[in-house]
Amino acid sequence: MRAVVMDAPGQIRVTESELRRPSPGEVLVQVNAAGICAGDMYIYQGKNPYVIFPVIAGHEIAGVVTEIGNGVSGITVGEPVVVEPFIGCGHCYPCRVGKSNCCANLHIIGVHSPGGFAEWVTAPASHIHPVPAGLSPVFASFAEPVAIGVQACRRGQVTQDDYLLVLGCGPIGLAIIEVAQARGAQVAATDVDPKRTEFAASLGATILPSGDALLDAVMNATHGEGAPVVIEATGNIKAMESTVDLVAAGGRIVIVGLLPKGKMVSFPGLDFTRKEMTVVGSRASVNCFPEALNLLAGGAITYPRVATEFSMWDAPDVFAELNSNPGTVHKGVLVI
């Protein structure tokens, strides 16, 4: 099959690669669209410590089932589907308590095994989700980042009674904004990039200034109380540390952004008891794909219109451009 192979950091090519037929319990999916996420850029840049080169990246995958392995039921050839890329071992403590997204032996399609930047991808049938009728492959490929937004809002227990502050208006921040709005929350957002905040405003978020003016803006908007829920989606240490000042007493903080291993985040110790705030992490998603697909199909999630489509086979040029000029597009999707 034809595939986009990363041989080493900064080295990427389109070539022929072995097509792996589905084993028992697996299906083969013909790829229609695969989103480019920050994780894929980290692989390209050599920043992902778990990747062994060469690798076929891509974990935001939409396509059509073309072959079914033995023992698979409930899935038909020709069915449009998306692939859930995070696979738990099923045996470790996180898996036993329903948190396979935190599996001690986590396997990620597009990191530990060939991903969606290819003509076909093989995946466990348990991680295949049907695409609702009428949803395009490009929009369907957003199921994975939208599921991250669903997970973050679940972790923050976001409801219609909440004022939510989202730090960061990248693709994940935008997903969080729309998932929270679908829950009825009042959403404010901030980012240092005016292009991102402009798009977030078009989704209905109230835009607040970034930097030193943010705290005063939040206090003015909340009658001096702070935001009941703050979700951080920047991967920036200073932004993470600012959540303690921005959150209301008794409120909830959700950290979604990723930092390099070993980087430390400092919170003022007194505020843990003074504010009795809840601080949680949110990693990928678990059991969120059905809700994400329903939100996409129902029109509650519209931010995938930010996507710029590229031919899958132009991937070497696309990755080089995104690496040199990361602000070129909001979100890239490779299509076949």
N, C-alpha and C positions, 0 to 999 in steps of 0.2 A: 504494500500500500504506500501511497505518498504521505509524507509526514514532515513536520518541522522539527528538526533535531537540534538541540543545544549541546555542542560538543565540549564546551568549556566556557567560562565567563567571557561574554562578548563575542563568542563564536557560535553562529547559528546558520543553518542551511536547510534547504528543502531537498529531500532525498527519498529514496525507497527504503522502507523499513518493513520488518516482518509483521505480518498480520497474525495476531493470536486468536485462534478460534475459541469460542466459549466452552469452558469446562462445565461439569454439572453444577447447576445453581447459578450460572452466569448467562448474560446475554451480550450480543454484539450490536453496537449502535453505530449507524452511519451518521457522522457528524454533519450538521447543517450550520451551526454557529457555536463559537466558543469565545467567551469574553476574556480580555486581557486584564488581569488584576495586579495589584501591587506585589502579590506573592510571585507572580510570573516574572515581573521585572526584577525582583530580588534574585531569582534563579539566574536570569540573564546577567545580572551584575555580580554574581558570585557571592551574594550575601546570605543565601539560604544554607545553613550548616547541615541540613538533612539530605541534600541532593547528592546523588552519585552520578557524575557525567559519564556518558552522554545520556540525555533525558528528553522525552517528549512531554512538555509542560501542558498546561491548560486544564482547569478544573471547573470552569463555568460552562457546562456542556449541554447543548440541546441537539437532538437529532431524531432518527427514526430507527426502530428495532428492525434488524435485518436477519438475525439468526438467534435461536434460543437453545440453550444447553439442556441436557437431561434434567428432569426433576423440576423444571420451572413451570409454574401455572399462573394464570391470571394476566399474562402478558402475551400480546399477539404480534406477529411479524407485520410490519407496516405501521405500527402504532407510534405516533409522535411522543417523545419522552424527554425528560431531563435526567441527568445523572447526579446523584448525591455523592460527592467525592470523598467524604471522611468516613473511614471504615474502622470500627472498633473491633477489638479481639474477642469481646464477649465474655472474658474470664476475669479480668482485673477488677479491682474495687470500683473505679469509676463506671465501668460497664455494668457491673452488678447492681449499681444503684441508679441506673438510667442516665448516666452522663458519659455516653460513649464518645462524645466530642472531646472529652478529656482523657481518653484511653491512654494507658501507660505504654501501649504498643501501637499507637495510632498509625494507620496506613492511609495515605492520601493519594488518590488518583491524580496524576500530573506531577507528583513529587517522587513517590516510591515505586510507582509503576506508570506505564505510558498513559498520557492524558489525552486531552481533546484537540490538540493542535495536529490533527491527522485526519485521514479519511474515515477511519473507524476507531472505536475505543471499546474495550471489553470491560464489563463491570458486573458486580453481583446483582442478581435480580432483586434482592432486598433493597437495593439502593437505586432502583429505577422508579421514576414517578411519571404517570401519564400527564400529558399536557392538555389542559382544557381546550375544547373546540374554539377556534377563532384566534388563538394566541399565536403570534408569529414566532419563528425560531429565534430571532434576535431578542424579542421581549422575553421569551421563555428562558433564554440563556441567563437572564437576570435572576432566576429563581434562587441561585446560590447566594448572591449578595443580599437579596431581599430577605432570605431566610436568616442571614446574620442580623438584619434589622429587627426581625421578629424575635430572635433570641435575646437581643439587647433590651427590647421593650418588655419582654417577659421577665428578664432578670431585674429590670427596674420597676416591675409591677405597675406599668404605665396604664392609667385609666382616664376616663373622660373628665375626671375632677382635677387632673394635674396640669400644672404649668411646667413644661419641659424645656430645658436648655440643652441644645446640641452643640458641642464644640467640634467644628470641622464639617465642611460641606463638600467633601469628596464623595465618591460613589457610595460608600457605606453610610456616611452622614446623611446623604439624600434619602437613602433607603429608610434610615431610622426616622427621619422627618415624616415621610409619608405613612409608614406603619403606625407611628404615634398618632398622626392625624386621623387615620382610619379608626383608631380607638377613641377618638373624640377629644384628645388632649389639645391644649393650647401650646403651640410650639414656637419657640424662639431659637435662632441659630446665629452662629458667628464663624468667621473664617478670615484669614489674612488676605485671601485672594478675592478681589472684587468680582471676578467673573463667576466664581463659585457662589458667592452670596447672592448675586443677581439671579442665578438660576434657582437657588433655594427660595428666594422671594417669589419667583414665578410659581412655585409649588404651594405657596400660601404661608410660608414661615415668616415670622417677624424677624427682621435682621437687626442685630445689635452690633455695636462697634467692637472691634477686637482690641487686644492690648490693654493698657492701663485704664481705659474708659469703660471696659466691660462691666466691672463690678458695680460701679455707680448706676449703669444702665439697668442691670438686673435688679438692683435694690429699688430703683425708681419704678420698675415694672411690677414689682411684687410687694409694694408698700413697706419696703425695708426688711422683708422676711427672708429673701433669697428664694431660689428655685426649689420646689419640692423634689424635682428629679433633674439631675445633671448627667448627661451621657457624653463621654469623651470619645471622639473618633478621629483624633489627630495623630497619635503616636508621638506626641511632643511632651517632654518631661515637664516643662513649665506649665503647659495646659493641664496636664494631669494634676499637678500640685495646686493649681488655682481652683480646682473643683471644691476643695474644702471651704474656701471663702464664699464661693458662689452658691452652695447648697443651703437650703433652709435647715434649721434645727429640726431633727427628726426626719430629715429627708434621705433620699437615696442617690448614691453615686454609682454609675456603671462605667467601668474602664474597658473600652473596646480596642483602642489603639495598641499597636505592638511596639516594643522597644527591643534593641539588641540585648542579647544575653549579658547579664552582669550590670546593666544600667540600673541605678537606684532612683527611687522616687521618695521624697520626704514630705510627710504630713505633720502639722503641729500636733503633738501628742495630747494636749489638753482638750482639743476639739473633739477627740473621739468620745470623751465623756460629756463635755460641755454641750455638744450638739446631739449626741447619741445618734449620729448618722450611720447609715448602712453603706458600706463600700464593698462592691462586688466586681468581679471580673466577668467578662462574657467572651467565650471562645467559639468561633464558627457558629454551629447550630446543632440542635438535636431535636428530631421530630417536628421541624418547622417548615419543611418543604411543602406539605399540603396547604398550609395557611398561606405561604408565600405565593404559590401558584394561584390560589383562589383570589388573593388580593390583586395579582396581576391581571387575571382574566376578568375580574369584576370592575376594572378601571380605577381602583383605589390607588394603584401605583402607576404613575405616569412618567417618572423620571428616566426610564429607559430611552425616551426620545432624545436624551442627551448623547446617545451612542453615535459614534462614527464607525461606519462599516468599512472593513478592508478585506481584500481577498486573502484567504488563508496563505496563498503561495507568495504573497508579498511580505510575509512575516519578517524576514531578515531586515528589510528596509524599514518596516514599521517599528520594530524594536529598537533599531539604531536611532530613529528619529525621536521616539519617546524617551529614550535614554538621554539624548542630547538636549531635547526641549520638552521636559515633562509636562509643561502647560499647553502643549499643542492641541490636545483634545481632552475633553472631560473623561471620556471612557471609550476605549477601542474594543471592537468586536470583530473577530476574524470569521469570515463566512465562506462557505463552499457552495 
